[in-house]
Amino acid sequence: MRALRQLLDRVGKPFHKGGKYERFFPLYEAADTFFYSPGDVTKTGAHVRDAMDLKRMMILVVIAVLPCVFMAFYNTGLQANLAIDPAKAGALEGWRHAVIRLLGVGYSADSFIANVVHGGLYFLPLYIVTMVVGLSLEVMFSVVRRIEVNEGFFVSGMLFPLILPPTTPLWQAALGVAFGVILVKEVFGGTGMNFMNPALAMRAFLFFAYPAAISGDKVWTAAPDGATVDGFSGATVLSKIRGIEGGYESAVGSWSNAFIGLEPGSMGETSALACLIGALILLFTGVGSWRLMLAMCLGTIAMATGLNAIGSSTNPWMNVPFWWHMVMGGWAFAMVFMVTDPVTAPHSDVGRWVYGLLIGALVVLIRVFNPAYPESVMLVILFMNVVAPTIDYFVVQANIRRRLARRG
């Protein structure tokens, strides 16, 4: 490590003040801080210190999301292999199928390797495009502003592909990333200044700009047209429930299957089990707010239970209990990785309770009464991102009034 330190110092000399490449110092500093702490640190006791810096926080979130990445590989490949007719598999064209034939893994849904490889061929290109476009834009803004490149995009860049359908065109993903980085994040000052969750804003851009590529029944299963098994449906559980005879259980199947996440959907958000593992990591390390997570759970429980008590013979969603809401769609993923975003959530404890309760209740309410778009988590969180400063404002004003009342 000492030799590496000396090598980095020698290579970085022209990038420091007075050096030939001084204007590119932020690039060098970004590479340097991947291995070491910044050279400029506090020397006196007048500063507040915390063991949790930005780099450590970002790395812990990346670690927590790895179970969802694994499910993105496995379940994406599983759903594709289940949909592909074995009799037509040999005639499939495209670079992904050429790689599968080269590796000889085949298309068997019973093969773990076949599922992981097939899913990886859809997730990895989206992830690579996201990171290349996003980091390039981050570096450009850092060079122009002469500030250090930070690790903030590594989390957004990991989350964005996980909340996309596997069939999302790469060029659309690139446009979504550019929109999120430039207009949601950098225009407002960069990491820590964004008023919306960047990953959700990227997805919302694609949803409104290219709805055919990110909604409907055909986008959730990565199986080529004409190669699917007859009668196969790639619809998500949320879109199947309304109008199904026999209630929601006829559409969903077993609760355990929905909990594990072996169903069509966005690549990394179908598995409540993977999200639960991530939640435990975030809670144990203190990165995620337990108040936000618990509040969203309580909001969901209260709203779902109230609607269950009313009941309906024409709307199956009215009868869906809260424990089903928690394993369907992107509810679990949103609770763990989106609601707990420390930048866009309220900063007061009371505000976090209000914020989480409203998100949980609104998600259920829209699922029940909006037949066109039952998966409402994305739009609800973005709406509450905008409302979060107002929640904090009223909490602070209430505290001021209480203190004034005590004094006078």
Phi, psi and omega in degrees: 000326179295321178296321178295321177299315180295321178296316179296321178296320181291317180292326186274355183304315180293346183270346181281174183304130182088351180280171184295325184245043184303324184294342179261016180304322179302327179292315179297317182296325178297315178296322181295319183283352172292334184252331186224162174289154178303150181289333181269106181231162180289146183246344185245175183270007184276359184254144175285132181243146178214137179292342183264098175263178185299317182298312182296321179296314181297318181296320180294323177294319178299317178297319182295331183272353182301321175302323177291326176295318177301316179293329176298319177295305189289309186289325177299315177292323180298312181296322178293316181292326176295328184277334186281130176287120182305329181291339182254357185297324183293340183262003182292138182245160180122161185293327180297315181288332174294321178294318180298317178293323179296318180281340178071027183273339177074194186234024181286126178289347178273353182263120178299314181297317180298320179292316181294316180296313181297317178294321179297329179289348174259320182287314186299316178300319178295321179293317181297313179299317179300313183289320181296311181293312183296312181292326177298317178293320178299317180295318179301314180294323180292320179294316180296319182274351182057048176236165182287139172286124181256180187268008187301323185286342182298328177284311179300321180293334176278322184286323186302309179297332182291337182257018178252152169294151181295339183271007181300125177299143184296323181292327176291321176299319179298318178296318179298318179297315180299319178299312183295316183291315186281306191270341180256331186248295189291326178300330182264004174120354177101201183302130180090353181250349184292139182267351175230158174294119185300318182297318179291324177295323177298315181292322178296322177301314180294323182297319181274329182278323183226066185299329182293335183270352185228007177216173185096188185261343189267351187270348189270348180240123184277066178236130182297146176300137179087354181247005184273158177293140180301132178086000181287139177238130178261017181293147176284165180300319182299323181280344181276334191295313186291125177088002180277129176287138180097000175087184187294329182295331177293329180276325189269319187093222183275148178296322180297323179294319178292324179295317178291324176100027181271070184205160178295148179163186174302148195303319187246005186248008182280336188266107174293331178296312179298320179294323179295319176299315177299321179298318179298321178295314181295321180289319181295323181273352179080010180282318181267146180275120179291333179295316180296316181295312182294321180296319178295321176299314182294321177297319178294315180299314183296313183291315181296318180295320178296318178291325176298322180294326177287312177072164178196141177266351182248341181243101182301332182295333180296337184259002181283120180286164187297327182290340173279321177303325186286344181248001181255147177063215183259021183302307185294317180298317180296318181298319187278316192248344182252312181296327184275007177304117186290342182278315188265351177272161176299156182258347177270150181297315179296319179299324179294322177297314180297315181301309181295318179300315181294320179297312180300318181290317182293323178301312179295316183300316181288323177301321185285319191250005178244095183290336184284324185215083185290333180277097190253001189302314184302307184291326178296314181294318178298320177297316181288334172302318180290326183280338187307314179299326178293321177300313179299321181300311182292327176296315180296316180297322177296320178296319179297316179298320179295319180292320178296322179295322180292325183279337187229000000 
